[in-house]
């Protein structure tokens, strides 16, 4: 007896339909799985056997062969438990009907259906392939319902599924919650009003948020660099539904989707430790998975103590920072993951942290300071638009009771600037000024004679590269957008130039 059940695999961030073929033939009892299964799929033999018996059904004591097609696609994870069990029950005539359905889920030994990673991309490809119904674990039903246009059947157990398929106990389809798609991002625990002093740094972060620019903050320990970085997401515009689905898909594939949160509406903030490997940062593995830069997609990647990161770790970020995607190639496959993030770096000016501090004396020799600062390569620094000093905060500002500007007020200005950019780039793939290429820079960042003269002088004095030239123009365009100006003036350009590093590291 041969049965065919449809399931799905995840390749990178996309789903791929997998046909589970189950053949039951006479012979000595055996259970074989073929079709490039990994260890987790091979172990499903014992889970499926126990789940079928403990659910009150009969496990056929014959020769069982399970083929996962296409056979050249590696199969990973325990999500094939449910379709294999359904295939066995159908081939042994314990299930009467399947119709146009797709099955996803891991089985416990008692027959209950457990959570599966990557539900969103799998349901997405099921919709594209014309399936009418998808059976998913109960806990994953809200996530699966985000796509719409499909009948999502939530499952608690294998016994419940068989009763539904045989018509004895119908399971109602999961209804999509309209409030999920219209919900606002939750409140952040940190607000810009909590940061005392550092007005010029707040201004720099506001400009960065308005245009999606990268930032490097340098200053002594305890000056507030980490607090400022953690406050940055509070002034970023709320994600659109399309952006939220992009981010949710990445977290779903990595198994990092918070429980009870089918859709991520809050912009990601990732802060990996400096001991992270390059594969952990950009992604990797024999079958590549997205890394921290993809988990920070549409959000913020904060690298504290930037010079402490390994040289190779930092250098592999150069291409993703430029292209907004990362391509990971292996002998078996090549995968591309999105990596459109804002990089926020923080560093001390020297190992002791007090080089240039007016209060505390630095204990590092000039050679040590130079060696420390040169841990960051010129090409990496050239890709950072805003370099800003974060000095120590004076007592008067820390002890002041004056009410400061809140993140909500700053976010209004940032959203206004982003709205101007959306109108400017309508019909293109661009979403903010930082994503402009040389062609867009020439079209949208025109200068008058005074501006050209100022930029010419800055180019010679700061010995800027062609990349730095374009980044200054993009930054000036953002500053003009914040001011509501259509033309870039010398004031906008001067502010953009002063964000370049004052000394070459």
C-alpha angles and dihedrals in degrees: 000000000000126000130183121203126178123231137152142242130202117235110186102314097332132084125239125197114243124194114214109207117192121191122188115193136165117271143082113332110272137149117205129175119196134173104086097300119178125222094276091053092047090053090056087083091076094040092050093046093051094042093053093048095043091049090060099257131121120257107213112242094213138094108301122191121183119192121192107205137236085048095200093061113089112236118215136182136016097285092106093067094091098047091045091052092047090048092052092048091048094047089050090049096245091119119055106194141015106170118182097334139139123209127209129170151094120250128223119215090256092056099257117140116240136201120285128203121235098030095147098057091042093052089045093058091044089058092047091050093053102252115158101200136031124192112209137164114280092244091055098048096095090052092047091050092061092084097058126201093075135091105240114200113196115214131203099174145001090246090057091050094052091048089053094048092048092049098242098111120017119211112216115235117253112258116223113243107233090200090066093066094042097043120118123232113272120258118275120236091225128060131189087239087068091064111087118206121345092108093160091051091050088052091051091051090048090055090047092051092047093056105022094248129164119246136201117196120195126187147113123296115283096021092121104261095136093044091051092049093049090049093054097084089058091069097043117104117261113266120257119237091258091052091046091052090050091053094042091053091055093049091045092055091048092048091240099118106128115245111262092017109102093169126035109221098165116087110250120255113192122184110176121188118254091248091070117125123237089250090053091051103045099018133258148147132141086288099032121240126187117269135209095290090058092044086056091053110141088006143061131303108199117195109188118197088018098188089056091067115098116268093238091048092056096042094055088063094064097084096043090049089056102038100033089226134074124217117202116195125196133170090260101039149349122228134186122210128187116253107173099148140141111243115217113184127187127192143162116241091238140000094274090043100229106092106138093008111144094212109036123047119237115238096197123103118237090252092054092048092051093046091049094050092047091062084089109070123227094242091055094047090048089062092057111089101195125045113181135175117229108201126192115280119246121238094243092060094045093050095042119116093203113132112244131208112280127228090248093062093047091047090058090060092044092051090049091054091046090050090056089051092049090054091046094050097039110144094023134092091248122106104174141014095262089065095059119120127212092275093055091044091057091048102043104026103060118158132206122233094273091050093050091050092050093048092048091055092047091050092057098040096046094035091228125189125231088259091054089049091057093042092054090053092049090049091049089050090055093049089051090050090053088053091048092242125145094203128055110239130196089258091058091045093048091053090049092050094051089060090066116099113274094213128035110241 
